[in-house]
Every structure is written in C-alpha cells, then in structure tokens.
Amino acid sequence: MPSASFQPDTTTLLALLDAARGRTLAFSARVPQSQWLGPYLKIVNPPLWELGHLAWFQEHWCLRYQPDGTLAAPMFDNADALYNSAIVPHAERWKLPLPTLNDTQQYLRNVLDAVRARINREGAAKHLRYFTQLAVFHEEMHNEAFDYTCQTLGYAEKNSQLNQILKIDPLSGDAAIAGGRFLLGAASDDGFVFDNEKWGHEVEVPPFCMARTAVSNSAFAAFVDDAGYQRRELWSDAGWRWRDAANATAPLYWQKQAGDWYVKRFDQWLPLQANAAVIHVNWYEAEAYCTWAKRRLPTEAEWEFAAATVPGNVAQKRRYPWGDAPPTATHANLFGVAGDTVDVNACAAGDSAWGVRQMFGNAWEWTSDWFNAYPGFVRDPYKEYSEPWFGNHKVLRGGCYATRASLLRNTWRNFYTPDRRDVLAGFRTCALD
C-alpha cells in the first residue's frame, strides 16, 4: 500500500484506512468465539468492546467532529456511553450491554463506508485529512495492542505472517556519537504529528556512545543466569518493589526446560532465539540489566539524536534513521515482515547515519526519561491522548515488529508505565558517562 506522505492525498488516505481495517479483521479471526469478552485484566480490553471503540472513534473524529469543535449525533443513541474510553471506566467495559459481534462488525463497516464516501466527495481537505490520519493511527495502535492481547490471553496465531529470510550482517560494539545542539521534536512541516511531539526545541546533547544493536535474548539470558533477578544491588528501590510484588525471576513468558530457555509465543512454547531482540521486559528489568552490565539506558534526546541527525550536520534531521525514503522490509522489521523479533544484526539498510541498527522495528526501546510535555505544549482536539499520562509513564522510541510502518517517524513518542512487560518492548544501552 502507499506509505503516508507528509500530506497524503485522497488515494493514500483511502489506502491507509483499508490497511488498518484489514489488520483489525485479521485480529477478529484470532479470537475464539467464546472469548469475545475474555477475562477481566487491567492490561487488556474486552475484544468485543475494543472493536466497537474503533468504530466509535473513527465516527467521532471523521464524521461527527466539526471544525468549530461541536459534535453531530452518533449513528446510534448510546454509542458514547458504550465506547468513549474517556468516560467509560476500564473495569466497566465487561459489564456493558454491548451489541452482538455481528452488529459490532456492521457498525465498523457502516462507519468506514461513510468515511470513505466523505473522502471521495471532499478529497483530502485539511480538516478531513488530519482526522482521518488520527483515526487510522489510533486503529493501528490498537492493532498493535491486539497482538500483545493475543499473547496475554494465549490465543492461537491464526493469521499468516510473511516469514522472510533476512540478511544478517554481524555488528557489535558502540557507535561514538559526537553530540551537539539539535531540535528535539517535530517541525511544523512534518505533516501529521501528535501533540506530545510539538514542537521541536533546541537541546544540547553531550557526546555519548550507544550500542549499535539492541539487547538480544542471549545477552539478557546471561543477566538472568547470573542471578540478576535475585541480586538486590542491581535494582532500584522502585524496581525491587516491583520485582518482589511480581515474584519475577525471568522475563515474562520465559521458562527453563532441560537447561534451555523457552519462550511462550501465543499458545506455544518455542526455543528462545538467541540473537533475536529481547522483548516483553519492562523498564525496571531494563534498568537492572544496565546496572549489571555497567551500562545505562539512553535519554530520549540521545535516542532521537542517534536516529535523526547526520555527522557534521546535526541541524539537518532525517525523518527515518536511514533517510527520508519510506520504510521497506530491508530497513526494519515492522508489521508484515516476520511477526516476531528477529536477529539484532538484521536490516543493515536501516542503519542510522551514526551506524546504529534497528532503531525502527523489532522491539520498542525504553529510554531513561519520564514522559512529559515539551516546552509550550498545547493539547490537540484528542485531548485524552497525551496530557493525562505526563509524569507517570516512561518514553519508548522506534516501533516494534507489530507496528505499521506508516505510523512512525524519528520524533514519534510512545509511552508506558515502567511496570508494563506485556507490551512489545525491549531496549538498547549506552556506555556510562
């Protein structure tokens, strides 16, 4: 499908809508018929509710929301009371009088048909273009969440993924990055960006050394096998409280069988792939590993500097680590390439100008920073997206194997609480200052 340009045209908008919906329907095929509500967990939504929420969100912003901020009526009377995540408490979503699966799927179709008809009538006008992208990217983020929901609930892998043989170019050590002054965040001509990326502001980044590859399963296994989860001195106070409460002794989904590590992937136990990027580790686990390895996590500014700038001209930022060309399978392990993390040495075509590999795809990468507003922050119309989470989430960068390529750019900021290890997160390290 066409990638999202800075200002997508009508054809690209329609393609983005269809691609996102295709992923949603693929998820639907994975849910057992008896599990459309599923068990109550704080880290997932009822799948039936989540499908309806996607339709509601798309209708809200692409059909109902007016340029003056007013809202037209929804397609059915109690849609807001059922699906507005800002007003429906998480625990109540299992108790709501939700429409049937057939009716929910029809709601999805009706909304998408209406949005497509509006785009065909009006073209890629500014208002419609912005909110169509908002709805698409919202659906794509939920589709990524569907992947780890299936992992959490142990649903079988039903949709076929393209298992591509990737070229492996061995890489090791650190990239020496000169540092300097650059603009952290998005520029006004970058096209669609979220409010938490606004706006680029000058920061000074001292020289630093960053690992050329992300931490692999074998590297993290060495930490685990060296009693990393039992050694109090490796953990911060908050990290140890989490480890103690969770009774964690290894990454989530890891298990020793006959002396070898295995990992649970959906409903199967598989041998741990030594060189694949470690995933499903939280910020506390990443922090403890860094202490053990006598390393540290990168700051958010360091991560973006290594991904976006070019030696000798750090004022000129790239949109992607490799340049401005849209992502392909040779650049990054993103959705549709492998369906899991791959060897940390793969995807050499996606190296940043500083020689850092896989800054996009494979696993989201924890940074050391708390998620906070940039100077002069002004929230966008979707006010629930960023502002409520400032100060209590950690920033992640770079995307993962389940992220749609059209979603990403070097300034994109993801965020989770530091205890989350159900999500598709790993990390890379930097040398100590």
C-alpha positions in Angstrom: 0.0 0.0 0.0 1.2 3.6 -0.4 3.0 5.0 2.6 1.7 8.0 4.3 3.4 11.1 2.9 3.7 14.3 4.8 0.4 15.5 3.3 -1.4 12.3 2.0 -3.7 12.6 -1.0 -7.1 11.0 -1.3 -5.8 7.7 -2.7 -3.3 7.4 0.2 -5.9 8.2 2.8 -8.2 5.5 1.5 -5.3 3.0 1.4 -4.4 3.8 4.9 -8.0 3.2 6.1 -8.2 -0.1 4.3 -4.9 -1.3 5.6 -5.8 -0.6 9.2 -9.1 -2.2 8.8 -7.5 -5.3 7.3 -5.4 -5.7 10.4 -8.5 -5.3 12.6 -10.3 -8.0 10.7 -7.3 -10.3 10.9 -7.3 -9.9 14.7 -11.0 -10.8 14.7 -10.2 -14.1 13.1 -7.9 -15.0 16.0 -10.5 -14.5 18.8 -12.2 -17.8 19.9 -15.9 -17.5 19.6 -16.3 -18.0 23.4 -13.8 -15.3 24.3 -15.2 -12.1 22.8 -15.4 -10.6 26.3 -12.5 -12.6 27.7 -11.3 -12.4 31.3 -11.1 -9.1 33.2 -7.5 -7.9 33.3 -6.2 -4.4 33.9 -3.9 -4.6 30.9 -6.4 -5.6 28.2 -9.8 -4.6 26.9 -12.7 -6.9 26.1 -12.1 -7.7 22.4 -15.8 -7.0 21.6 -15.7 -3.6 23.3 -12.4 -2.7 21.6 -13.9 -3.4 18.1 -16.8 -1.1 18.8 -14.5 1.5 20.2 -12.6 1.6 16.9 -15.7 2.2 15.0 -16.9 4.9 17.5 -13.5 6.7 17.4 -13.5 6.8 13.6 -17.1 8.1 13.6 -16.4 10.6 16.3 -13.5 12.3 14.6 -14.1 11.8 10.9 -17.9 12.2 10.7 -19.2 13.9 13.8 -16.5 16.4 14.8 -17.0 19.8 13.3 -14.3 22.5 12.7 -15.9 24.6 15.4 -15.5 21.8 17.9 -19.2 20.7 18.1 -20.3 17.2 17.6 -23.0 15.7 15.3 -25.2 12.9 16.7 -23.7 9.3 16.5 -25.2 6.6 14.4 -26.9 5.1 17.4 -28.1 6.7 20.6 -25.9 5.2 23.3 -22.7 4.9 21.3 -20.9 7.5 23.5 -22.0 5.8 26.7 -20.6 2.5 25.4 -17.4 3.3 23.7 -16.0 6.6 24.8 -12.9 5.5 26.7 -12.6 8.9 28.4 -15.8 8.3 30.3 -16.2 4.6 30.5 -14.1 3.1 33.3 -11.9 0.2 32.3 -13.5 -2.2 34.7 -17.0 -1.4 33.5 -16.3 -2.4 29.9 -17.0 -6.1 30.7 -20.4 -5.2 32.1 -21.9 -3.0 29.4 -24.8 -4.0 27.2 -22.6 -4.3 24.1 -24.1 -5.0 20.7 -23.6 -8.5 19.3 -20.5 -9.4 17.4 -22.4 -9.2 14.1 -23.9 -5.8 15.0 -20.4 -4.5 16.1 -18.9 -5.7 12.8 -21.7 -4.0 10.9 -21.0 -0.8 12.8 -17.4 -1.0 11.7 -18.5 -1.4 8.1 -21.0 1.4 8.2 -18.6 3.9 9.7 -15.8 3.0 7.3 -18.2 3.2 4.3 -19.3 6.7 5.4 -15.8 7.9 5.9 -14.7 6.6 2.5 -17.7 8.3 0.9 -16.9 11.6 2.6 -13.3 11.4 1.4 -14.4 10.7 -2.2 -16.7 13.7 -2.0 -14.5 16.2 -0.3 -11.0 15.0 -1.1 -8.0 15.4 1.2 -9.2 18.7 2.7 -7.1 19.8 5.7 -9.7 19.1 8.4 -10.7 15.7 7.0 -7.1 14.7 6.2 -6.0 15.3 9.8 -8.8 13.4 11.5 -8.6 10.5 9.0 -5.0 10.1 9.9 -5.8 10.4 13.6 -8.4 7.6 13.2 -6.1 5.4 11.1 -3.2 5.7 13.5 -5.4 5.2 16.5 -6.7 1.9 14.9 -3.1 0.9 14.0 -2.0 1.4 17.7 -5.0 -0.7 18.8 -4.0 -3.4 16.2 -0.5 -3.5 17.8 -2.2 -3.8 21.2 -4.3 -6.7 19.7 -1.1 -8.5 19.1 0.0 -8.4 22.7 -3.6 -9.0 23.9 -3.5 -12.3 22.0 -0.1 -13.0 23.6 -1.5 -12.2 27.1 -4.6 -14.3 26.6 -2.8 -17.2 24.8 -4.9 -17.0 21.6 -3.5 -19.1 18.8 -1.6 -17.5 15.9 -4.1 -17.7 13.1 -3.2 -15.0 10.6 -0.3 -15.9 8.4 2.8 -13.7 8.6 5.5 -13.3 6.0 8.5 -15.2 7.4 11.2 -13.6 5.3 14.8 -14.7 5.4 16.7 -11.6 6.4 20.4 -11.0 5.6 22.5 -10.9 8.7 25.4 -8.5 8.8 27.2 -9.0 12.2 27.7 -5.9 14.1 28.9 -5.2 17.6 30.2 -2.6 20.0 29.3 1.1 20.4 28.8 3.9 17.9 30.6 7.0 19.1 28.2 9.9 18.7 29.6 13.4 18.7 26.6 15.2 20.2 25.7 18.8 19.7 22.7 21.1 19.6 19.7 19.9 17.7 15.9 20.2 17.6 14.3 17.5 19.8 10.7 17.0 18.5 8.7 17.6 15.3 8.8 20.5 12.9 5.7 22.3 11.6 6.2 21.0 8.1 6.4 17.3 9.2 2.8 16.6 8.4 0.6 14.8 10.9 2.2 14.7 14.4 0.8 14.1 17.8 0.7 17.0 20.3 3.4 15.4 22.5 5.9 15.8 19.6 5.3 19.6 19.4 7.4 21.4 18.8 11.0 20.9 18.0 13.1 22.7 20.6 16.8 23.1 20.8 18.6 20.9 23.3 22.3 20.2 23.9 23.4 16.6 23.7 26.8 15.8 25.1 29.0 13.2 23.3 28.0 9.6 24.1 28.4 6.0 23.0 25.4 3.9 22.1 25.2 0.2 21.4 24.9 -0.4 17.7 22.4 -3.2 18.3 19.6 -3.7 20.7 20.0 -6.2 23.7 19.5 -9.7 22.4 17.8 -12.7 24.1 21.2 -14.3 24.8 22.6 -11.1 26.3 19.6 -10.8 28.6 19.8 -14.6 29.5 23.3 -14.0 30.7 21.9 -11.5 33.2 19.2 -13.9 34.3 21.6 -16.8 34.7 23.9 -14.6 36.8 21.1 -14.3 39.4 20.2 -10.9 38.1 16.7 -11.2 39.5 17.9 -12.2 42.9 20.6 -9.6 43.4 19.1 -6.6 45.3 22.1 -4.4 44.5 21.2 -4.4 40.8 17.7 -3.0 41.3 16.5 0.5 42.1 14.1 0.8 45.1 11.1 1.0 42.9 12.4 -1.8 40.7 12.9 -4.1 43.6 9.5 -3.4 45.0 8.0 -4.3 41.6 10.2 -7.5 41.3 9.2 -8.6 44.8 5.5 -8.0 44.2 5.5 -9.7 40.8 7.8 -12.5 42.1 9.7 -12.1 38.9 12.6 -14.5 38.3 13.0 -14.1 34.5 11.3 -12.2 31.7 7.6 -12.7 31.2 6.9 -15.8 29.1 10.4 -17.3 29.7 10.8 -20.8 31.1 13.7 -23.2 31.6 13.2 -26.7 30.1 16.0 -29.3 30.4 18.5 -26.5 31.0 17.5 -24.4 28.0 15.3 -21.3 27.8 12.0 -21.5 26.0 9.6 -18.6 25.4 5.8 -18.7 25.1 4.5 -17.3 21.8 0.8 -17.0 21.9 -0.3 -20.7 22.7 3.1 -22.4 22.0 6.4 -22.9 23.9 9.3 -22.4 21.4 13.1 -22.4 21.9 14.4 -19.0 22.7 16.1 -17.4 19.6 19.5 -16.3 21.0 20.2 -13.4 18.6 16.6 -12.0 18.4 15.9 -8.8 20.3 14.7 -9.4 23.8 11.1 -8.3 24.2 8.4 -8.3 27.0 10.8 -6.7 29.5 9.7 -3.7 31.5 11.6 -0.5 32.4 12.7 -1.9 35.8 14.1 -5.0 34.2 16.0 -2.9 31.6 17.4 -0.7 34.3 18.6 -3.7 36.4 20.3 -5.2 33.3 22.1 -1.9 32.6 23.4 -1.8 36.2 24.6 -5.4 35.9 26.3 -4.7 32.5 27.7 -1.4 33.8 25.8 0.5 31.2 22.8 2.8 31.1 19.6 3.5 29.1 19.8 6.3 26.6 18.0 9.5 27.2 15.1 10.4 24.9 17.2 13.2 23.4 20.2 10.8 22.8 17.9 8.3 21.1 16.5 10.8 18.7 19.9 12.4 18.1 21.3 9.0 17.1 18.3 8.2 14.9 17.8 11.5 13.2 21.0 13.5 12.8 23.9 13.2 10.5 27.6 13.6 11.4 28.8 17.0 10.5 25.3 18.5 10.1 23.3 17.7 13.2 20.9 20.6 12.4 19.5 18.7 9.4 17.3 15.9 10.7 16.1 12.8 8.9 12.6 11.6 9.0 13.8 8.0 9.4 17.1 6.6 10.7 18.2 5.8 7.1 16.9 9.0 5.5 13.6 10.2 4.1 12.7 7.2 1.9 9.6 5.4 3.3 10.4 2.2 5.3 10.7 -1.2 3.4 11.4 -4.7 4.7 15.1 -4.2 4.2 15.1 -1.1 6.5 13.2 -2.5 9.5 11.3 -5.4 11.0 7.9 -3.8 11.0 4.4 -5.3 10.7 4.2 -7.9 7.9 7.9 -8.9 7.8 8.4 -11.6 10.4 5.6 -11.5 13.0 8.2 -11.6 15.9 11.5 -10.1 16.8 14.4 -11.1 14.5 18.2 -11.1 14.8 19.5 -7.8 16.1 22.1 -7.9 13.3 19.5 -7.9 10.5 18.2 -4.9 8.5 21.5 -3.2 7.8 19.9 -0.9 5.2 18.1 0.8 8.0 21.2 1.9 9.9 21.3 5.4 11.1 23.9 7.9 9.9 25.9 7.1 13.1 25.9 3.3 12.3 23.2 2.3 14.8 21.0 -0.6 13.7 17.3 -1.3 14.0 16.3 2.0 15.6 13.0 1.3 13.9 11.1 -2.0 14.3 11.8 -5.3 16.2 11.1 -4.0 19.7 10.1 -0.7 21.2 13.1 0.7 23.1 12.8 2.1 26.6 14.6 5.4 27.3 15.6 6.7 30.7 13.1 9.7 30.6 9.7 10.2 32.1 7.0 11.1 29.5 6.5 14.9 29.8 5.4 17.8 27.7 7.7 19.7 25.5 8.1 23.4 26.1 5.0 25.3 25.0 2.8 22.2 24.8 -0.8 22.8 23.6 -3.1 19.7 23.5 -4.8 18.7 20.3 -8.5 18.1 20.0 -8.0 14.5 21.1 -7.1 15.8 24.5 -7.0 12.3 26.1 -4.1 11.1 24.1 -1.0 12.7 25.8 -1.7 15.1 28.7 -3.3 12.6 31.2 -0.1 10.5 31.1 2.6 13.1 31.6 4.8 12.4 34.6 4.0 8.7 35.3 5.0 6.9 32.1 8.4 6.3 30.6 9.2 7.2 26.9 9.8 4.5 24.4 11.1 5.0 20.8 11.3 3.3 17.5 8.4 0.9 17.0 8.3 -2.9 17.1 7.6 -5.9 14.8 3.8 -5.2 15.1 4.0 -1.5 14.3 2.7 -0.3 11.0 5.5 1.4 9.1 3.2 4.4 8.2 2.8 5.2 11.9 6.5 6.0 12.5 9.0 8.8 12.2 12.0 9.7 14.3 10.1 12.1 16.5 7.3 9.6 17.5 7.0 9.1 21.2 5.4 6.0 22.8 4.8 5.8 26.5 4.0 3.1 29.1 4.3 2.8 32.8 7.6 1.3 33.9 6.0 -1.9 35.2 4.4 -2.9 31.9 6.1 -6.0 30.4 3.1 -7.4 28.5 3.9 -4.8 25.8 6.3 -5.3 22.9 9.3 -3.5 24.5 13.0 -4.1 24.7 15.9 -1.7 24.9 19.5 -0.8 23.9 22.2 0.6 26.1 24.7 3.3 26.2 28.1 3.4 27.8 28.3 5.1 31.2 29.2 8.8 31.0 
